[in-house]
């Protein structure tokens, strides 16, 4: 059974692998595929990372889906 990394660790390891010209570990890719379960800060971090490493968006329409998820978080915010 593969273990999933935290969103931050998955993003960090992906970036380190790319900078070192190494293959991205499978558990990192599995963790990235789990992005729909991530929190708002992690999704924002993923989008920020994609500005420098666009290949981190490993699924078709992933960026679009992230923006939709972030919009849902925005809707659920309580304004005082």
TIMAR-841187 format. One record per atom (N, C-alpha, C): residue in one letter; z, y, x. Coordinates in steps of 0.1 Angstrom, whole numbers, plus 2048, in hexadecimal, padded with zeros to 3 digits. Example, Ala and Ser with C-alpha at 12.3 -4.5 7.8 and 13.67 -1.06 7.14 Angstrom:
# residues 2
A84E7C7884
A84E7D387B
A84E7DF884
S8477EA880
S8477F5889
S84F800881
# end
This chain:
# residues 80
X8007F4808
X800800800
X80080C809
X7F7816806
X7F782280D
X80182C808
X807833811
X81083D80D
X80984B80D
X80D853803
X807860802
X81086A809
X80987480F
X81087F816
X81388A80C
X81D892810
X81F89E808
X8128A7809
X8108AF7FF
X8048B8800
X8038C080D
X80E8C5811
X80E8CD81D
X80A8C582A
X8108B982A
X80D8B0836
X7FE8AB835
X7F98A9829
X7EB8A4828
X7E28AF82D
X7E48BC829
X7DC8C782D
X7DD8C983C
X7E98C9841
X7EB8CB84F
X7E58C0858
X7E68B4854
X7E08A985B
X7D18A985B
X7CC8AD84F
X7BD8AE84E
X7B88B9858
X7BE8C4858
X7BA8CF861
X7BC8CB870
X7C78C5873
X7C98C0881
X7BE8B6885
X7BB8AD87C
X7B08A387F
X7A38A9882
X7A08B3879
X7938BA87B
X7928C2888
X79D8C988B
X79E8D1898
X79C8C88A4
X7A28BC8A3
X7A28B28AE
X7958A98AE
X78C8AC8A5
X7808A38A3
X7838958A1
X78E89289A
X792884897
X78F881888
X78E874885
X78C870877
X79987486F
X797878863
X7A287B85A
X7A886E855
X7B586B857
X7BB85F853
X7B985D844
X7B8850840
X7B684C832
X7C1851829
X7CE85182E
X7D9855825
X7D8864823
X7D286B82C
X7D087A829
X7C687C81E
X7BB87481F
X7B1875814
X7B6871807
X7BE866807
X7C58627FA
X7CE86D7F5
X7D58737FD
X7DF87D7F9
X7D78897F4
X7CC88D7FA
X7C48987F5
X7BE8957E7
X7BA8887E5
X7B58847D8
X7BF8857CD
X7CB8867D1
X7D78877C7
X7DA8967C4
X7D189F7C7
X7D48AE7C6
X7D78B27B7
X7D28AB7AD
X7D48AF7A0
X7E38AE79C
X7EB8A77A4
X7F98A67A1
X8018B07A9
X7FB8B87B1
X8028C17BA
X8078CE7B3
X8108D57B9
X8158E17B3
X80C8ED7B7
X8108F87B1
X8089047B3
X8079097C1
X8129097C9
X81190D7D7
X8099047DF
X8098F77DD
X8018ED7E4
X7F38EF7E1
X7EF8F17D5
X7E18F37D1
X7DC9007D7
X7E490A7D7
X7E09177DE
X7DE9157ED
X7E690D7F3
X7E590A801
X7D8902804
X7D58F97FB
X7C98F17FC
X7BC8FA7FB
X7BC9047F2
X7B190D7F1
X7B09167FD
X7BC91A802
X7BC92280E
X7B691B81A
X7BA90E81B
X7B5906826
X7A6904825
X7A1903819
X793900817
X78A90C81B
X79091881D
X788923822
X784921830
X78D91A838
X78A917846
X784909848
X78890083F
X7838F2840
X77E8EE832
X7728F282E
X76D8EF821
X76C8E081E
X76B8D8828
X76A8CA826
X7778C4822
X7818CB821
X78E8C681C
X78D8C480D
X7838CA806
X7818C87F8
X7788BC7F7
X77E8B07F6
X7778A47F8
X77189E7EB
X7748A47E0
X76E8A07D3
X7648AA7CE
X75A8A67C6
X7518AF7C0
X7598B77B6
X7578C47B5
X75D8CD7AC
X76C8CE7AE
X7718CB7BA
X77F8CB7BD
X7848DA7BC
X77D8E37C2
X7818F17C2
X7828F67B4
X7788F37AC
X7788F779E
X7848F1796
X7878E5799
X7938DE793
X7A08E5797
X7A18E97A4
X7AD8EF7A9
X7AF8FC7A2
X7A49047A0
X7A6911799
X7AA90F78B
X7A6904784
X7AA901777
X7B98FE777
X7BD8F6780
X7CB8F2781
X7D48FF784
X7CF90778C
X7D791478F
X7D791D783
X7CD91D77B
X7CD92576F
X7D791F765
X7D9912765
X7E390C75C
X7F1910760
X7F391076D
X800915772
X80292476E
X7F892C76F
X7F993A76C
X7FD93B75D
X7F6933754
X7F9934746
X808931743
X80D92774B
X81B923748
X82692B74E
X822936756
X82C93F75B
X832947750
X83F949752
X847952748
X84796074E
X842969746
X84397774B
X84F97E745
X85698574D
X86298C748
X85F99B748
# end
